[in-house]
């Protein structure tokens, strides 16, 4: 939108497949914005699942979330962020993450969350207007899961 303000929208298709259970799908919409307060400090807000999509009829099985965060560039290649995730239909949590970009094409990210207790690590590879990403999640109750994705930037 401007040099100091970015905004975006995303549509997410989720396919949940658990052994001995029916396969479930959902389509969610997300909105987000970042304000670059200074070249090294940024503030962001994200609204997840604004369409109240869910795997059940009342739409409660997928959280609606608001994420408020502050980011700091530690070095030209490494940044850190702290945020508060407010789950509109469940408990809230504290998030901490670290992002490292070794060049303009590859990014590495790690993060932890207090509720549900979880950790994640991921890699993103930028190729022109496309970004390919892979994530590995650990959830205290559900164990490990993975996510693959492709994003198109216009």
N, C-alpha and C positions, 0 to 999 in steps of 0.2 A: 504494500500500500504506500509506504514511504521508506526513506532510508532508516528511520528509527522505529518503524512499526510494521509488523508482519501479521497476517491473519490467514487462516486456512480452514478448510473443511475436509472431512474424510467420510467415506462409506466403508464399513467393515462387514464382511461376510464371515460368519463363524459356523463351523461344522463340528459338532461335539459327538465323538464316537467313543463310548466306553464299553468294554467287553460285556456281553450278555445284556445289553440295554439297547433300546432303539436309537438310531442316529437322529440327532436333533440339529436344526439349523436356525439361524437368526441373522437379520440384517440390521446393523446399527448405523447411526449418523453421529458424527463428532464435530465440534467447533473448537478453534483455539486461536490465541493471539499472543504475541510477544512484543513488549515495549523495551527497546534498547535505551536505558536511562543514560548510560555513558558507553564508550566503546568496550569497557570491561564488565559492566553490570547490566543485567537484564531482568525483567519481571514478566511472568507469563500467567495465563489463565487458560484452562481447557475444560470443556464441558463434554462428557462422554455419555453416549446413549441417550441423546436428547429426544429420540423417538420412542423411548420406553420399550424397546424390543426385548423379548424374553423367550425362553424355551417353554414357558407355561402360559396359560390363558390370561393370567393377571399381570404379566410382564415383570414379575418380581425376581425372576431367576437370574437376570443379568443386571448388575448394579447400574444405577445412574450415579455419576460421579462428577464432582467439580474439583479441579486441581489448581492450586495457587502455588507459584514457585518463584524463587529468586536464584539467579545464576551468576557466577563469577568466572571470568577467564583468568586462570592461574598462570598459564604461559600461552604463547600463541597457538600451541597444539593441544592444551589440556584445559578443560573447564570442569567446574563442580556445581552442583545444584542441590538445594534443599527445598522441600515443599510440604504442603499439607494437602492430603487427599480427603475430601469430605464425601462420604458415601451417603447419598441422599436417602437411601432406604435401608441402611445398615450402619455399622460403626465406622469411625474415621481412623486415619492412620498417618504416621509420619514417614516420609520418603527421603532417601539420600541417594545420590547418584554421582558417578564420575564418568566423563566422556573424554576420550583421547582421539585426536585426529592426527595420524602420522603423515598424511598428505591430503590433498583435496579430494581424493577418491575413496578412501577407506576410513571408517570410524569404528572405534571399539567402545562399548559401554558396559558398565556394571552398576547394579543398584540393589538396594535392600528396602524392605517395607516392614513396618511394625505389626499391621493387622490386615489381612492374615499374614502371619510371619512368612516371608518369602524373600527370595533373591533371584536375580536374573542377570544374564550376560548376553551380549549380542554383538553382531557385526553388521555394518551396512557398507555396501559397495555402490558408489555413484558412477553411472555410465551415461554421460549426456544428460538427458532429461529423465532418465530412469534411475531408481534406487532399488537394489535388491537387498533384502535383509533376512537375517536368520537370528532367532533368539532361543535361548534355553532358559527355562524357568524351573525353580524349585519352590514348591509350596509345602508348608509344614504338614498338612493333612493329606494332600493329593499326590505328593511326590513330584517327579520330573515330567515336564511336557515341553514341547518345542513349537515354534512358529516360524513359518516361512512367508515372505511377502514381497511384493513388487509395488513400488509407488511411481506414479508419473507426475512430474512437476511441469506445469505450464506457466 
